[in-house]
Amino acid sequence: MKPRVTCLMLSSLDGRLGSGLAGDGAKEEISARGRAFEAAHDELSPDAWIIGRVTGAEMSRATAHPPAAFAAPPRPHHFATRDAGAYGIILDPSGKLHFAKPDIGGDHVVVLLGAGVADSHLAELAADGVSYLVSGGDEIDLASALEVLARELKLDHVAVEGGGGVNGAFLKAGLVDEVIVLIWPSINAITGERTIFEAGEEGLAARLKLDLRSCEAKDGVVWLRYGVSMRG
Ligand SMILES: NC(=O)c1ccc[n+]([C@@H]2O[C@H](COP(=O)([O-])OP(=O)(O)OC[C@H]3O[C@@H](n4cnc5c(N)ncnc54)[C@H](OP(=O)(O)O)[C@@H]3O)[C@@H](O)[C@H]2O)c1
């Protein structure tokens, strides 16, 4: 069964991710945004969070270290643990990410991979104590991946936490029940910086219906909470 899915994002007034902020002057701004986001995440307290490969690369900077010899690793999945307090799920279709330890901030790492990933990469993940799920087709089937993870890891509530393309893909697939956007008091206005929702040429306005559930201000950050349903 599909778990409840909340998409949680922090945005500037102009809907940007914050990925374009750079330089020494931005350091305090970036960490203040990070603290606000983490506080919201902790308040939400999901069983698992899901992010994309680019965001994942900011959290794990290890390089490739496949074992010299290995038995054929299991497909489609390997779960190193099934009783973690929380799980960090990363969409890494081509297996570009490597890990020095099996957790990020204490949350057990589960990597979602495409069918073309090499056995040596799966063996590396398993040797590092990292869990993985390989999708059956060329593209990761988000609905079925979510169902398998919820069943195998007993997930009731999952937070999709960016970046914009990942959020867009989950919304487009009709998998998101609720969106929470934290409006950070900043106008980024960096030309070309990605937004918190990206869903290609068609976008999402014609597909989704949002119902405002609450709007409150906490420490200068506006929390917007919407229920999400598919149109038609
Ligand atoms: N403001 C916030 O609340 C917030 C939250 C999270 C992250 N961020 C920031 O956002 C930035 C990164 O965002 P981003 O949009 O550039 O990248 P991202 O979403 O972190 O990662 C994108 C990558 O994830 C993989 N991916 C995405 N959708 C997929 C799908 N449907 N199926 C399979 N794989 C998929 C692809 O990997 P491949 O390229 O390997 O195919 C894609 O290039 C970072 O700077 C991060 O700090 C901000």
The ligand as an SDF file (V2000), in Angstrom:
LIG
                    3D

 48 52  0  0  0  0  0  0  0  0999 V2000
   15.3060   24.3020   -0.7780 N   0  0  0  0  0  0  0  0  0  0  0  0
   15.1520   23.0570   -0.3770 C   0  0  0  0  0  0  0  0  0  0  0  0
   14.2660   22.7450    0.4480 O   0  0  0  0  0  0  0  0  0  0  0  0
   16.0510   22.0040   -0.9600 C   0  0  0  0  0  0  0  0  0  0  0  0
   15.7710   20.6440   -0.6930 C   0  0  0  0  0  0  0  0  0  0  0  0
   16.5890   19.6890   -1.3070 C   0  0  0  0  0  0  0  0  0  0  0  0
   17.6440   20.0800   -2.1110 C   0  0  0  0  0  0  0  0  0  0  0  0
   17.8960   21.3960   -2.2980 N   0  0  0  0  0  0  0  0  0  0  0  0
   18.9940   21.8180   -3.1740 C   0  0  0  0  0  0  0  0  0  0  0  0
   18.6310   21.4470   -4.4910 O   0  0  0  0  0  0  0  0  0  0  0  0
   19.8340   21.2700   -5.2760 C   0  0  0  0  0  0  0  0  0  0  0  0
   19.7230   20.0110   -6.0800 C   0  0  0  0  0  0  0  0  0  0  0  0
   18.4890   19.9380   -6.7450 O   0  0  0  0  0  0  0  0  0  0  0  0
   18.4120   19.4560   -8.2580 P   0  0  0  0  0  0  0  0  0  0  0  0
   17.0060   19.6110   -8.6770 O   0  0  0  0  0  0  0  0  0  0  0  0
   19.5000   20.1150   -9.0200 O   0  0  0  0  0  0  0  0  0  0  0  0
   18.8470   17.9210   -8.1610 O   0  0  0  0  0  0  0  0  0  0  0  0
   18.2750   16.6450   -7.3300 P   0  0  0  0  0  0  0  0  0  0  0  0
   16.7910   16.5740   -7.4240 O   0  0  0  0  0  0  0  0  0  0  0  0
   18.8720   16.5770   -5.9790 O   0  0  0  0  0  0  0  0  0  0  0  0
   18.9100   15.4540   -8.1880 O   0  0  0  0  0  0  0  0  0  0  0  0
   18.5140   15.3270   -9.5460 C   0  0  0  0  0  0  0  0  0  0  0  0
   18.9700   13.9780  -10.0170 C   0  0  0  0  0  0  0  0  0  0  0  0
   18.2570   12.9330   -9.3360 O   0  0  0  0  0  0  0  0  0  0  0  0
   17.9770   11.8940  -10.2710 C   0  0  0  0  0  0  0  0  0  0  0  0
   16.5340   11.8950  -10.5230 N   0  0  0  0  0  0  0  0  0  0  0  0
   15.6850   12.9230  -10.4400 C   0  0  0  0  0  0  0  0  0  0  0  0
   14.4230   12.5580  -10.7570 N   0  0  0  0  0  0  0  0  0  0  0  0
   14.4800   11.2540  -11.0470 C   0  0  0  0  0  0  0  0  0  0  0  0
   13.5140   10.2920  -11.4510 C   0  0  0  0  0  0  0  0  0  0  0  0
   12.2070   10.5910  -11.6000 N   0  0  0  0  0  0  0  0  0  0  0  0
   13.9250    9.0380  -11.6900 N   0  0  0  0  0  0  0  0  0  0  0  0
   15.2130    8.7280  -11.5480 C   0  0  0  0  0  0  0  0  0  0  0  0
   16.1830    9.5960  -11.1620 N   0  0  0  0  0  0  0  0  0  0  0  0
   15.8220   10.8370  -10.9040 C   0  0  0  0  0  0  0  0  0  0  0  0
   18.7500   12.2480  -11.5500 C   0  0  0  0  0  0  0  0  0  0  0  0
   20.0660   11.7420  -11.3770 O   0  0  0  0  0  0  0  0  0  0  0  0
   21.1010   11.5000  -12.6260 P   0  0  0  0  0  0  0  0  0  0  0  0
   21.4920   12.8700  -13.0740 O   0  0  0  0  0  0  0  0  0  0  0  0
   22.2170   10.7400  -12.0270 O   0  0  0  0  0  0  0  0  0  0  0  0
   20.3090   10.7530  -13.6670 O   0  0  0  0  0  0  0  0  0  0  0  0
   18.7180   13.7650  -11.4790 C   0  0  0  0  0  0  0  0  0  0  0  0
   19.6810   14.4100  -12.2580 O   0  0  0  0  0  0  0  0  0  0  0  0
   20.9720   21.2400   -4.2950 C   0  0  0  0  0  0  0  0  0  0  0  0
   21.6650   22.4520   -4.3430 O   0  0  0  0  0  0  0  0  0  0  0  0
   20.2910   21.0790   -2.9280 C   0  0  0  0  0  0  0  0  0  0  0  0
   21.0160   21.6630   -1.8790 O   0  0  0  0  0  0  0  0  0  0  0  0
   17.1110   22.3690   -1.7590 C   0  0  0  0  0  0  0  0  0  0  0  0
  1  2  1  0
  2  3  2  0
  2  4  1  0
  4  5  1  0
  4 48  2  0
  5  6  2  0
  6  7  1  0
  7  8  2  0
  8  9  1  0
  8 48  1  0
  9 10  1  0
  9 46  1  0
 10 11  1  0
 11 12  1  0
 11 44  1  0
 12 13  1  0
 13 14  1  0
 14 15  2  0
 14 16  1  0
 14 17  1  0
 17 18  1  0
 18 19  2  0
 18 20  1  0
 18 21  1  0
 21 22  1  0
 22 23  1  0
 23 24  1  0
 23 42  1  0
 24 25  1  0
 25 26  1  0
 25 36  1  0
 26 27  1  0
 26 35  1  0
 27 28  2  0
 28 29  1  0
 29 30  1  0
 29 35  2  0
 30 31  1  0
 30 32  2  0
 32 33  1  0
 33 34  2  0
 34 35  1  0
 36 37  1  0
 36 42  1  0
 37 38  1  0
 38 39  2  0
 38 40  1  0
 38 41  1  0
 42 43  1  0
 44 45  1  0
 44 46  1  0
 46 47  1  0
M  CHG  2   8   1  16  -1
M  END
$$$$
